[in-house]
């Protein structure tokens, strides 16, 4: 065995250890962040379904159930006293890529795919609708939780094809 082989083996082992330690630290940070979503939440906000409609006032309640590198949040939103819709988010964090992927349910057109990354207290997600909404199949969702008992969910979209992107929904929830 040449003198180079032990050095390559040592470098490979060191690389593995650094990767394992880094992934563990990242995973712990994400676990702490995801744990902020645990429990029961309720609040209100406005939701604009499409460009031609006016925003509707809604009240919502959600239960967050985090697990290792995952979050499930399920609940309902009510508009006026007659309309109730089940809502939910299922997200999984991939420590290798640093990305979140999952599903949003609650839109009348069916479940949407979510993908994105966390920046500080916010997970910035791209929504991919199963069918066009406001002329396209993409929008943006931001889920912000600063760890102080408030959870804010916003959606931005262009309300006309090729138009400017603007906030179409905002729901603010407080831990119960």
Secondary structure, DSSP 8 states (H G I E B T S, - for coil): --HHHHHHHHHHHHHHHHHHHHHHHHHHHHHHHHHTT-EEEEEEEEE--STTS--EEEEEEEEEEEETTEEEEEEEEEETTTEEEEEEEEEEEETTTTEEEEEEE--TT--EEEEEEEETTEEEEEEEEEEEETTEEEEEEEEEE-SSSEEEEEEEEESSTT--EEEEEEEEEEE-
